């Protein structure tokens, strides 16, 4: 039999054996595969795999704590492995090819980073990543013969695996070195017990740590991840100042426990919820790998996040953290993104973190935002916009509430807890099970954040090349876009005068399959409510209508401009905008929200401004600008609407608050007597929800339908007529 034919037989037999999926089959197939690989007498071994590299080592090129595969040369000769292959797929064993010049010295080790980057730099980087939940890794020679392979199951943070006597065994990682002592099971020691829960305390506390009697406890007080080289616990710990205590336990013949972390805020004047972040100092400020020092990198580093509300720790979890944002990364106070990931031992945080969205009980990521361009001004403009968005309804927005941040026990100032816009955000807010398309537009360029669907490009092409005066063209676009949500989104951006939109900060999405509609997401509105942009001037009369018709905003505003060709859409847009001006966008309503936000953060602002060398007087000046904007913008927008759409005459619509239910006008809930002004000829949508025990009889104009379209051609009063029992 020829060598080539023999190799093919070996390959076929090996792939057949790889198809087993049971535990017993797995052990047998590993043993049999060892027999086959011995037949080709290869000294090359997959010596160690780390697929949950949280804190072990980083690659020299991209500084990432990525998965890696270690190959060992068990011979006294240098082996050239150029043309060999690594793969994580049984169906495609030649997934990634070792490049020219790849050699392993006698009894040497080669570390290959499985990070999906497909680069040959200081180190080798494959075009695939490893799954923390388990998969196969295969090494094959240039002929396609599998030289060695390993199949592992779910991995735990910073515990590597190897093969020993045909079985998977586990160990503390030893990259490019002789393997450490191995264990048959990846059993961790139980985490130590703290006598005090994290939280706010008025005076010095005494903390006791406990563990299994056969375990040793090691701890740190500076936020650093504890190891066996940290201080060994022997006596109770006196906590007389704000301190982060992190501890591990280690029992013989087991791996160390995951770190347990609690923050103790001693004699602090706490007026907001607290987010305490614990992370190795080198991961923040080291010139080579620190995320603060290298803020333009998207590096993720292992840490712990703790949330303290009403003086008591609500959760404390091991997570990943990275710098978040675009231009705002350059500011001294930087936004941070927090991630729950399997590699850190956590799939999600089980907690209702967003007060205005209590239905969200599981969190995979969130942001500690610095208020973007408003960080050194009012520190609340984006939060104010989101408060209005919540009232509007049918509008995708990020939840917001301010918090005090501590990093490694040190005060870090006010940052805002926000949802992170990603697939998880959309699935949590809309209870979506299917896949989604998520697109971001910056400077006229589309970036597909999730999905690779071409539907949006096709839609834009259709809108651009077809008249919206045609009823059927408009009906088609309505079937593709959530028109009501698009109007809400556009109206709030126009009202707040967001000068960093629409060329920037645009995200839209849709659920698959294709019958779903595109929706827009409101975010990063810091340049609203009069915050100066490049001109440095405060503008309450900024005209966004003119900007949306600007030629340089062709892609960003084409949907808006083309839809306005259609008279039905034009009326719907002007009607909803006027309704918002009569409800959500009134000075009284906006000022109420400004009052609430100001009162919430004002007690903390002096300490925050001192931390970041800001000015209290400047903060008060900015708050006054927002009040001024709120008081004047409503009338300015009315004038701009009149001019933009050639509208004439003002009439009033009055709707008394009914005793039998709730009236909605253009989707806005009316909680009190309504007296709104509209341009003559505008049509509004009225609906009523009757209370239990009440029967709707009709409207005072004689129409009996609960939902009606009312054309306002003169001042009038309309009210629902009901009959209630009891």
N, C-alpha and C positions, 0 to 999 in steps of 0.2 A: 504493500500500500504506500502511495506517495506521501511525503510529508504534508503537502497541501491538503490532500484528502483526509489524512489523519487529523489535521487541525480542524477541518470542517466537522468531522465526527465529534471531536471534543466540544466544539462550539455548540452543536445541536444538542448533545447530551446535557451540557451545562445549562442551556436555556430551558430545556425541558424540566430539569430539576428545579430551576428558579421559579417555576410556575406555582409551586406549593405555597399555601398560605397559612396552614395550621401550625401550632407551636411545635408539635412532634415532627411534622414534615420539615419545618425550618431547621431543626437540629440535624435531622438526617441529611438534608440537602447540603448543609454546610460541611458536614463530614465527608460526603461523597465528593463535593467540589474540591476539598483539600486533596482527595485521592487523585482527581483529574489533574489539578494543577501540579501535583508532584510528578505526573506523567510527563509534563513538559519541562520539568526540572528548573522551575523559575525561582531565583532567590528573592524576587520582588514581592513584598507583602504590603497589603493595606494594614498598617501597624496601629493606627489610632484615628478615631473620628470624634470631632466635637461639633455637634449640630445645635448647641444652645450656649454659644459663647457670650455670656453676659459680662464677664469681668476678668477673663483669663489673660488674653493677650490681643494686641491689635496688629493689623497688617502694616508693613512699612510704607506702603504707597498711599492708601486712602485713609489710613488711621481709623479703620472700622473694626469693631469687635465682631468679626464675621465667622461663619462656619469654616472649618478647615478639615483637610484630609492629609494624613501623614503617611508617606511611602517609605519603607525601610529596605535597604539593600543588605541582605543577609549573606554577603560573600566578601572575599578579600580582593575583589576586582571592581574597578569603576565601571558602571553600567550606563550606557547611552540610551536614554528612554525617549529620544526624539522619535515622533511618530506613534508612540503609544497613546492609549486613550483612557480617559476617565469618564464615567457616566453615572447618572442616578436613574437611568431608565433601562429596564430589561428589554424593551422593544427597540431601543437605539443605543447600543453599547458603545458606539463611536461618537458620542455627543461632543466631547471636547478632546482636542488633540494636543499632546505635549509639543511645544514649539522647538525650533532648531536650537541646539546647544543645551538641551536639558539632560543633565547627567546627575548620577548619585554616586558619591564616593564610597569606597569599601566600608561596610558596616556603618553607612551614613544614612541620614534622614533627609527627606525632602518634604517641605510643608507646602501644600497647595491650597489656596484660599478659594472656597466655594461660595463666592459672593455675587456671581452673575455678571461680572464686569468684563470678562474675556480679554484680559490684558496680560502682557509679558513685560514687567517692569523690574523693580528690585525683587519682586516675588511673582509667582505665577497665580493667575486668577482665572477660574473656570467661567464658562458661560451659563452655569446653573448654580442654584442654591440648594442647600440641604433642608429637608423638612424636619422640624423639631419633633413632629409626631411619628417619625420613622419612615424608612424607605431602604432601598438597596443602593450600594455603591459598588461599581465594577471597574476593574483595571484590566485592560486587554492590550495585546501586543499589536504591532502593525499588520499582522496577518488576520486579525480579528479573533484570535484565540483569547479567551478569558484567562488571565494569569492569576487573579485573585479577586475575591468579592466578599462583601459582608452585608448582612441585612440586620438592621437594628430597629428597635421599637421606640416608643415615646421616650424622649430624653429630658433630663432635668438640668437646670442651670449649672454650668461649669462642672459637669460630670461627663467625662469622655468614655468611650467604649472601645474595645478591641476584641479579638478572637483568641480563645485559649482552649486547646483540646476540642475544637469544633463548636464551642459555645461562646455566646456573647458574655463578656465580663466587663466590669466597670471600674473606673479609677479616677483619681485626681489627675487632671491633664498634665502632660509632660511633653510639650511641643519640642520637636527636634532633639529629643533626649530619650534615654532608656525609660521604659514604662515603669510607673510606680506600682505599688502593691495593688492587686486587683481583688474585686469582690463579686460574688455571684449575683447579688442584687444591688440595685442603686438605692439602698435604704438610707434615709437621712435620720439624724438624731432629732428628737422632738425639740421644738424651739423652747427657749427658757421662758419662765413665767416671771412677770413683773408684778411687784406688790402694789404699784401705783399705776393707774391708767394715765396716759398723756393728757395734758390739758392746762388750764390756768390755775395757778395757786398763789395765795396771798403771801406766803412765807416759806422759809426753808423747809425742804422735805427730805425724808430719809427713804431711800429706795433699796429694796431687797430683791435679789434675783435668785430664782430657784430652778432646778432641773432634776432629771433623774439622778439618783444617788451615785451612779457610775459615770456621770457626765461631768465634764469640765466646762466652765463658762468663760468666755473671753469677750471683752467689751471695749468700746471707744466712747469718748465724750465730745468729739469734734466733727461728727458727721461721717467720718471715714468708715468704710466697710470693715467690720472686725474680722480678724484672722487668728490663727493659733499663735501669731507673733504679737497680738494685742495684749493688753493688760488682763491677767487672769483674775476672775472674781473670787474674792476671799471674804470680804467684809462689806456690810451695807454701805451704799454710796450716799454721801451728803450732797444735796443739790440746793445751793444757795443763790444761784442765778440761772437765767434761762439757759437750758442745756438740752442737747439731743443725746439720748442714750441708745446705742445700738449694740446688740449682743447676739452671740451665737453659742450653741452648746455642741460639744463633741464627745461622743461615746466610742469606746473601742470597737473596732470592726464595723463602724458605720461612717458615713460621710457627715461632715458638719451640717448642722441645721441651717436653714435659710436665716438671714439676719432678721431680728425683730427690733423694731424701732419705735420709741416714744419720745415726744417733745414735752418738756416741762417749762412752762412760761411762768417765771417767778416774779411777783410784784410788778406785773406789766399792766398798763391801762389799755385793755383790749376793748375796742368798740365795734369791731367787725369780725366776721369769721376769719380764721387763720389757716393758711396753707404753709406747712413746714416742709421744706425740701432738704433732704440729706443726700450728699453726694461727695465723693472723694474730691478734695481740693484740687488735685492735679487734673481732674476731669473738667474743672471750671477754668482755671487760670494758668495751667501749664502752657508754655509757649509752643510746644509741639502737638499736644493732644487736647488742650483745654477748649471747651466750646465757647467760652466767653472771649478768650484771646483770639480764637479763630472763628469769629462770629459769622463769616460768610459760608462756612462749611455746614452741611446738614448731618453732622455726626450725631449719633445717639450714644448716650452714656448711661450706665446703670446707676440707679439711685433709689430713694424711697420718698414717697409723698404721703403726708399725713394731713387730714382735714379736721380742724377743731372748731366746733360750733357750740355756742352757749357754754363755753368754758370746758367742754369735754371732747376728747378725741372721738371722732366718728368712724374713721378708718385710717389705717396705716399700712401701706402696701409697697412692695418692691416693684419698681417701674423703670421705664426708659425715659430719658429726657433729652430734648434737643432745642437749639435756638429756633425761634419761629419768626416769620415775617419776611418782608422784602427790604425796602429802604430803612424801615424802623430797626433793623438789626444794628445799624450804626449808632443808635442812641445809647447813652450810658446805661439806662434801664432797659433791659431787653426782654422781649416776650419769650416765653418758654412753652413748648408743647410736651405734654405728659402722655405716655403710652403704656397701657397694660398689654403685655405680650407673653406668649407661652415661654419664651426664652428666659423671662424673669420669674416664671412660676405663676403667672396670673393671666387668665384669659380676659377678664373684665373686672371692674370695680362694682360691687353690688351696693349701690347707694343712690338715693335721689338727690343728686347734686344741684339740679337746676329747679329752683322753687316755682317758676312759672310753667314748668313742664313736668308735673309730678308723674306722668305716665312713663317717663324714662327712668328706669330702675337699674339698668346695667350700662356702664360707661367703659368704652374701650380707649377713649382719648379725650383730652380737653386741653384748653389753652389758659395759661396765665398771661394775659395780654397787658401791654404797657400803655394802652390807649393810643398807640400809633403816633401820628403827628400831633395829637392833642396831649401827649404825655407831659409836656412842660407848660401847658396852658390851663385848660379847665379840667382835664382828666375825666371827662364825662360825656362828651358830645356823642360818641358812638352809642353809649349806654342810653342816652336820651332818645336817640333815633329808634333804638330797639324797643323802648317802652311804647313809643307811638305805633310801631309795627305790630306789637302785640295787640293793641286796641283795634287796629284795622282788621286783623284776621285775614285768612286766606293769603298769607304771605310768608315765605320761608325766611326765617331770621335766626340768628344765634342768641341763645339765652345769655343773660348778663347778670352778674352780681359781683360787686367789689369785695376784695379780701385783703388782709394784711399778709404779706409773704415774709417768711424767715428762711434763710438758707444757712444750714449748719448752725442753727441757733442764733444767728445774727439777723437783726432787723434789716429788711430789704425794701420796705415801702409798700404802697398800694399797687396791686395789680388786679385785673378783672378776670374772673373765672368765666370762660366762654366755651361754648361748644366748638369743636373742630369740624370744619366742613370737609367731609369725606363720605365714603360709601356708608360707613356706620352711622353718621349723622342723619343721612337721608332715610336709612332703614328704621332708625329709632323714631324719627319724627313722623314717618308715614306708614309704619308697620309693613314695610316692603319685604317680600321674600325673594323676589326675582332680582336679576342683575340690573345694573343701571348704567347709563351714559352720563358722565359728568365732565363738563367742558369749562375751561377758564379762558377768558380773553384779556390779554394785556397788550397795550400798544398795537391794537388791530390784529394781533396774532392769536390763533386758536391753539390751545394746548389741551389735549385729551387727557384728563386726570384719571378717568376710569372708562373703560370701554373703547372700542375703535370703530364705532358706528358712523357711517357717512350720512346718516339721515339729516343731520343739521345742515351740512353743506348743501344737500339737495333742496332743503326747505328754503334756505337763503337764496339759492339760485331761482327757485320758483317765485318767491316774493319779488325779487329784483326784476324779473323779466315778465311779470304778469300784472295787469291792472287790477287793483283792489276795488275799482268801481264795478267790476263784474261780480255779480252776486255769488256765482259758483266758485270763483277764485277765493273770495272772502270766506265762504263756507269751508273750503278745503283748509285754509290757514287756521280757521277756528278749530278744526279737527286735529291740528298739530300743536297748537299753542293754547295754554290755559289763559284765555284772554282776560278774564277778571283778575287773575293774579298778576299778569303782565301790567295791567293798568295800575293796580295797587303799587307795584314795584316802581314803575315809572313816576307815579305821582309823588311818592315820598322822596325819591331822589331829587326831583325837581323842586319840591317845596323846601327841603333843607339846603338846596343850593350846593350840592356836593361837587366841588370843582375837580375832584379826582375821579370823576365818572362822566361819560361812559367809555372813555378810552382805556380806563383801568378798572380793576376791581369788579369785573363782571363774571359771574358764574351762573350756569344754567344746566339743567339736568332733565332727564326723563327716565322712566322705568321701562324696561323691556318686558313684553313685546311692544311692537311698534304702535299699538292702538293707544298707548299712553300719550300724554301731552307734555310738551316742554314747559318747565317752570324756572323762574329766576330766584336767586338767593341774595338777600340783602346782607352786606357785610362791609367792613372797613369804611365807615361813613364819617371818619374823624374830620374830614375837610368839609363838613357841613356846618350849619348854624354860624356862618360868618367867619370860620377860622381862616386866616390869611393864607394864601397859597404863594406862588412865586412872586407875585407883585408886592406882597407884604401889606396889602390894604384890606381892611374889613369891608365886606360888601353885603349889605342886606338886600340890595336890589338886583343881585346877580340874576341874569336872564338865561335859564337853562333851555328854554324853548329855542332861542336863537342858536345856542350851541348844538342842539340836536339836529338842526338843519345845516350845520357847518359841513362843507365838503370834506374836510379832513377827518370827519367822524363817519365816513360812509358805512363801514361795516357795523360799527357800534350802534348806529341809530337807524339803520335801514328798515328794520321791522317797524319801529315807531312811525317813521315818515311815510312808509308805504301804506300802513294800516289807516292812517289819517285820510287817505284818499277816499275811504269808504264812509259814507254819511252815517251809517249805523254805528260804526266804531267811534266816529267823531263825537256823536251824541253821547255814547256810553262813556267815553273818556271825560268829556266836559261835565257830564252829570255826576260821575263819581268824584271828580276833583272838587266840584262845588259842594257835594255832600261832605267830603272830608274837611273842606274849609269851614263848614257849618258845624262840625262835630270834633273830630280828632285834632284838627289843625287850628282850633280857636286859640287865641292867646291865653284864655282862662285855663283851658285844659293843658296846654303845654307848660304854662307857668306852674301848674300844680305838680307836674312831673319834675320840673327843675327844682322846685322846693324840696321834693322828696329826695332827689339825688344829692342835692347840696347838703341837706341835713344828715344824710347817711354817711357821707365821707368827711364832712367838715371837721369833726373832732380829731380825725387822723391826719388831716392835711398839714398842720404845723410840723409834725414829726417827719412826714414824707418830704416836705420841702427842705427841711434841714438836712435830711439824708442825701438828697440829690442837688443841694445848693441852688434851690429854686427860690422864688419870691412869693410870699403870702399875698402881697399887694397885687401882684400880677394875676394870681389865682382869682382874687375877688374881682379884678377888672375883667377877666375873661368870663366869669359868671354873669356879670352885668351886661356884657356884650350878648350873651345868649338870651338873657331876658329882653334886651332891646330888639334882637332879631325876632323873637317870639311875638313881641307886641306889634311889630311893623310889617312882618312878612306876609301876613294874611291878606291885607289890603293890596299889597304890591302884587301878589300872585293873581288876585282878582283882576287887576288892571292888565296884567300880562296875558291872562286868559282872554279877556275881552279883545285885546289887540291881536293876539295870535289867531283867534278863530272868528274874528269879525262878529262878535256877539253884541247885542244891544238890549238895553232895558233891564231893570232889576225888578223882580216880583218876589213876593214872600209866600212861603208855605208853612202853615202852622199845623202841628199834630199834637193834640193833648196826650199826656201819658195815660194810657188806658188802665182800668182797674181789673181787666180780665185777662191780661197777658202782656206780651212784649212785641212792640213794633220794630221792624227793621227797614231802613231806607238804604237802598243800594248796598245791602249786606251789612250795614252798620247798625248796631244795637242802640236803640234810644232808651236811655234810663230816666229821662225827665221830659218835661214839656219841650217840644221842638218848635223853633221859629227860625227857619233858614231862608237865606236869600239865594235866588237863582236867576240866571239869564232867561229872558223870555223864550219859550219854545223848547226848553230842556225837558227831557223825559226821565222820570225817576221810577225805580222799582220799589214797590211797597209790599211787605209781607207781615204777617202776624202769627205769633205762636200763642195760642190760648192756654191759660192755666187749667189745671185739672178741675173738672166740675163746671167749666164754662163752655158755652156754645157760641161760636162766631155767627152772627146774623148777617153781616155785610158791612160795607163802608157807608159813610154818610152821604156819598155821592150816588148811592143806589147800586153799586156793583157788589155782587155777592161773593166773588172769588176771593180767597185769602190772599193770593198773589196777584197784584195788578201793576200795569204800567200807566203812570199818571203823567200826562203832558201838562206842563205848567205854563199856561199862556196868560195867566193873570194871578194876582194875589188871591189866595184861598186858604180855607181851613178844611181839613179832612180828619175824620176820626173813625176808629172801628166801633161797631155796635155789637154788644155781646149780651148774653143772658147767662147768669151764674146761679147755681143752686146754693141755698143757705144764706 
